[in-house]
Amino acid sequence: MAAMTLPDDLLDELRALCAALRAAARGAVAAGHAAGNGYAAQRPTGVGAGDVTFALDEAAEAALEAWFERRAARGPLSVFSEDRGWRHRGPSGALAGFDHGGPRVVVDPVDGTRHLMADLRSAWTVVAACGPGAGVPRFADVELGLVAELPDSRAARYRVLRARRGAGARLELRALDDDALLDDAPLAVDADDRADHGYFSVFRYSPAARPALAQIEAAFFERLARHEGADPRSCYDDQYISNGGQLALLALGTYRLIADLRAWLAARGAPEVTTSKPYDCAGALLVAREAGCALSAPEGGPLDFPLDATTPVSFVGWANAATAARLAPHLQAALHVRV
C-alpha cells in the first residue's frame, strides 16, 4: 500500500468546502420554493463533463470554484467536478497539468440532485482526495474519502462520514443551525450475515435496463429462498438515486446489499443506460470499505478505475465480509442468467 501523502490540514479544508456546498445547494432549493417556483431548480440547464446539469448543480459548482480559487492561492492542486472535469491551479494561476506536487481532489458537489431538488430526501457531497501525481489518479490512489450530507428542508441535523485509507472510518453528527458537533464516533459495520430482514437493493435507475435487472434480481432472491432459507417478503428494496447515499447507508448498516450493475450490463450489450461514474462513488467506496463493508466488481474482482468523467463503473457492496461470503455466490450465479 502506498504511503499517505496528503497534508494534515486538507481534511479541515475539505470540511469547509462541504459546508459551502451544503449552503449553496440548500439555498438554491429554498429560494425556488420561497418564490413559489420550486420547479425552477429542477430544470436541466445543460450537460457537463459527466452528467446532466441542473440549476441546483450550478449553484454548487460556483461554490466549489470559489473554494478552489482560495485554496489554490495557498498551494497547487488539481480539482475534478462533474460539470467541468479536471483543472489545475496554483498561487500564480492556472497550471498546465497534474505534475505540480499538490493534491488531486475529486468532488461530486451534489450526488442525489433529483431527490434534493424535489425535497424527497438527502443528497450528498462525495469527495475523494489523492496525493500528488503526474496524471489522472485511480481508485487505488484515494487516501481520504468524505461523504457529507445535504439534508432536505425538514432536517435539523446532518451527517458526515469520513475515512483515511487504512485507518478506518468515522461518523460525525452535526446540528444544522449552528454546525455544533453532536457526536464523532468510529463507524464500523456489524458481523451479521443474515439473508433476509434487511434492504437488499439492486439499483434500477435506468428504465431501459429495468427488465434485465429485474431478471437478475429475481434469480438472486429465488436462490436465497432455496439455498439460504430466506423469506423474500422481508428482503426490502430502496431505489436511492445517489451512489454516495447508497454507500453511506451500506456503511451505516441500513443496507445489506447495494448492487449497481448498469455498466456491467451495458458492457454485455444491454440497451444504452446512464451508468455510475468514478466521481459519483470513489470517495464513498473508500468510506464504506474502511467501515468494513465488502466491495467488488459485479463478478467478484477488485474495483479499479481512473477518476475521470467518462469511465462506466459497476460495483457490488455487501454489509460485511461474512455477508459477502454467504450471499455473493448467489448474486454471481444470478448474473449468468443474462450471460
N, C-alpha and C positions, 0 to 999 in steps of 0.2 A: 504494500500500500504506500502511495506517495506521501511524502511529508506534508504537513499543513503549512500553507504559505500565506494565508490571509492576515492582514493586520488586525490586532486585537480590537481596535475601535470600530471595525466595519459593522459589527452586529448592531451597535447603537446607531450608526448612521443609517442602516437599513430599517431599523425600527422607526426612525424619523421619516424615512421615505414611506413606509407603510401607513403611518399616521396621516401624512399629507394626501396619500391616495385615498384613504378612508374618508377624509373630509371632502375631497373633491367629488368622489363618486356619490356619496350620500347627499351631498349638497345639490348635485345635478338632479337627482331623483326628487328631492324635496322641492326644489324650485319648480319643476314641472307640475307637481301635484298642487302646489300653492297657487300656481297660475291657472288652475283648472284645466291643465293640459298635460296630464301625466303621460300621455302617449308620446309627447314630443321627444322625450329621452329614449323612446323605443324605436325611433325611425332609423333605419340604416343610413349612414352618411357617406359610405364608400367602402373600399376594400383595402386593407393594409397589407403588410408583408406576409401575414399569416392567416388572417380571418376577416370576416365582415366587421366593419367599424360602425358603432352607434354613437349618438351624441354623448351618451354616458361615458363611452371609452375615450372620446376626445377630451373631456374634462380631466380624466385621469392621466392621459398622455401628456397634457400640458403640465400637470403637477410633477410628473416624472421628469420631464425635460428641465423644469426649473431646478429640481434636486440635482440632476446630472450636471448642470452648469455650476452649481455651488460646490458640489463635491470635486469636480474636475479642477476647480481653481486651486485646490489643495494638493492635488497629485493626479497622475494619469490613471485613466481607467477606460474600459470598454463596457458598454451597456447595450443590451438587446431588449427590444419590446416588440410585440406582435404587430404594431402599427408601422414601425419604422425600421425594423431589423437591427443589425449591428451598427453602432457608430462609436467613434473613438475620440477622446478629448483629454487635454491636459491643461496646465496653467497658461500655456501660450495659445490655446485654442484647439481647433480640430487637428487630429493626428491621422497619419496615413494608414495605420493598421494596428494589429494586436501587439506588436513587438515593442512595448513601451515599459514593461516591468511592473505594471499595475494590475489590479484585479479585473476579472471578466465576470460581469454580473448579468444574469438573465432575469427579466421581470415580466410577469403577466400581470398588469395592473389590476384588471378586473376579470377574474375567472368565474364565470357564472353570471355574466351580464344579463342574460334573459330573465333569470329568476329575480335578480335585484331590481331591475327596472320595472318589473311587474309587481314588486313588493311581495313576492311569494315566499322567499327565503334568502338566506345569506349568500353573498358571493365571497370570493377570497382573493387576496393578493398572494401570488406564488413567486417566490424569489429563490434562485439558485446562484450561489456565488462560488467562483472558481479562482484559483490563484493565477499568477502571471503565466503567459504562454504566447507562442508565436502565431497561433492560428485559432480557428473555431474550437472551443472546448468540446469534450464529450461528457456523457453522463458520469463516467468514472472519475472525471476531474472535479466534480461538485464536492466542495468541502463544507459548505454551510447551506442549510435549507430553512426557509421561513414560509409558513402558511398563516397569513393574518386575515382574520375575519372582517368582512364588510357587512355588518348586520342590517336587517331590514328596519323599517321605521318603528317597529314595536319594541325594539331591543333596549335594554338598559346596560348590558354588558357585552363584551366581545372577547374572543379567544385568539391567542397566538400560539401556534405550535412551532417549535424550533429544534434544530438538531445540528450538531457538528459531526462530521464523518468519524466514526469510531468511538464517539464519546456519548452516545445515547441521545434521547430526545427529552424535551421538557414542554410543559403546558402552562402558559400564563393565562390568567383570567383578570380582566381589567374593567373598570367602570367606564361607561361610555361618556358620561358628562364631564368628568374631570381627569380621566385616564389613571385614576388611582389603581395601584396593583392590589388585587384582592387575593391572588394566590399564584404561586410559582412552584410547581412540583414536577418530579420526574414523570415522564409519560412512558408507560410500559404496558404491553398487551398482556392478556390473560393466557392461561395454558389450556383452556377448554378446546376439545376437538369435536364438539357436537356437530351432527349432520342436519340439524333442524333447529327450530325455535330461535330464529335469527334472520337477519337480512342477507340474502344471497342474491346479489344483483348482477345481471348481465345487461350491460348498457345498450339500449336500443334507440339512440338519438335519431338516427337517420331512417326515415320511412322506407327507403328503397332496400335497406338491409334488414328490416324487421322480420320478414318471413324466414330468412336463413338463420338469423339469430334465435328466433323462436324455436326452430327445429333443433338447434344445438342445445338450447336451454331445456327443452322438453326431454331430450335424450339424457341430459345430465341428471335431472331430477328423477327420472324413471330409474336410473341406475342407483341413485341414493336410496330410493324406496326399496329397491330389490336387494341391494347388496349391503346397505348400512342400516336398514330398518327405519329410515327417516319418514316422518309424517309430512307429506308435501303441503298439507294445509298450514303448516307452521314454518314454511320456507317463504319468507316475505320478500317483496320486491320494492325497490325505490329507484326512480329514474331522476337522478340529480344531474342537471346539465352543467357540471363543473367537475373536472378531474381533480382539482385541488380539494373541493368539498368531499368528493368520493374518498380520496385517500386520507383526508382528515378524519372522516367517520370510521374508516378502517383502523387507523391508529388509535382512535378513541374507544374502539371495541364495539361500536354500534353495528358496523357491517362485519359479517363473517367472510364474505367474498365480494370483490368487485372485479368484473371481467370486462375489459374494453377490447373487443375483438374486431373492431371495424377495419383497421389496417390489415390485420391477418386475413380477413375475408376479401378485402379489395385485392390483395396480392394473389388471390386464387380465383380471380375472375368474377367476383361479385359485382353487382351494379355500382356505379360510382357513388361514393359516400364521402361525407365530411369526416375526417379522422382526427384523432388527437395528434397534437404536435409536441415537440420536445419542450417548448416553453410552457405549455399547459401543466406539465406534470413533473419536470425534473426535480425541482425543489421539494415538492410534496412526496415524491418517491423516496428521496433521501430521508425525510422525516419519518415516513411510515417504516422504512427499513430499520432505522435507528430505534424506533419504538418496539421492534421485534416482529413486525409483520413479515410474511414470506412473499417475495415478489419475483416475478419471472416473466419471460415472454410466454405467449399462449401455450406452446408445446413444451415448456419447461426449461428452455435455455436462459442464459443470463440476459439482462437488459443492457443494450449498448447502442447508442445513437449520438449523432452530433447535435449540439444545441443550436439549432437553426430554425428557420421559419417554415420549412417545407417537408422535412422527413416525417412520413407517417409513423406513428407509434401505437402499438398494441401492448397491453400489459394485463397480467392477472395478479391480483393481490389477495392473499389469504390472511385471516386474523392472526395466525401464528404458524410456526413451523409444524406443530402437531396437526393442525387442520389441513395444511398443505399435504403432509404425508398421507393422511387418510383420504382426502377428497380429490386431490389433483389428478390422480389416475382416472377417476371417473370423468372429469372435465376433458382430459386429453382424449379419452375414448369417444366422448361425445363429439369432439371436433371432427373426428373422422367420418361422422355421418355426412359431412359436407365435402370430404376429400374425394 
